[in-house]
Amino acid sequence: MATSSFGKQFTVQREKATDFVEEMVKAVTPTLRGDFQSRLANLSQDKDLKTAIGKALSKNE
């Protein structure tokens, strides 16, 4: 599967184009639960999170 190549340039030979399209449109098993919600946070804006992460990391040293 070519998903890991989306950030890179690659070519598909003309005679393999149909095979490539068939592979890329196949259904796949979801890797995340249906109720997943991203909690993306910018550490420079979320001081509490930055402090908590700093404490957690310093315990492992």
C-alpha positions in Angstrom: 0.0 0.0 0.0 1.3 3.4 -0.9 0.0 5.5 2.0 3.5 5.9 3.4 4.6 7.4 0.1 2.1 10.3 0.0 4.7 12.8 1.1 7.2 11.5 -1.5 7.2 11.5 -5.3 6.7 8.1 -6.9 5.5 6.9 -10.3 3.3 4.0 -11.3 4.0 2.3 -14.6 1.1 2.7 -17.1 0.6 -1.1 -17.3 0.3 -1.3 -13.5 -2.1 1.7 -13.2 -5.2 -0.4 -12.9 -3.7 -2.7 -10.2 -2.5 0.4 -8.3 -6.0 2.0 -8.3 -7.6 -1.2 -7.2 -5.2 -1.5 -4.3 -5.7 2.1 -3.2 -9.5 1.9 -3.2 -9.7 -1.3 -1.1 -11.6 -1.0 2.2 -9.3 -1.3 5.2 -9.9 -2.0 8.9 -10.0 1.2 10.9 -7.1 1.6 13.3 -8.8 4.0 15.6 -12.0 3.5 17.6 -15.1 5.2 16.3 -15.3 7.6 19.2 -11.7 8.8 18.9 -11.2 12.5 19.3 -7.9 14.2 18.8 -6.7 16.3 21.7 -3.9 18.0 19.7 -2.5 20.8 21.9 0.3 23.3 21.3 2.6 23.2 24.4 3.4 26.9 24.0 -0.3 27.7 24.5 -1.2 25.1 27.1 1.0 25.8 30.2 -0.7 23.2 32.4 -0.1 20.4 29.8 3.5 21.6 29.4 4.1 21.5 33.1 2.5 18.0 33.4 4.6 16.6 30.6 7.7 18.2 32.0 7.1 16.5 35.4 6.4 13.2 33.8 9.5 13.3 31.8 11.7 14.3 34.7 10.5 11.3 36.7 12.0 9.0 34.1 15.5 10.4 34.3 
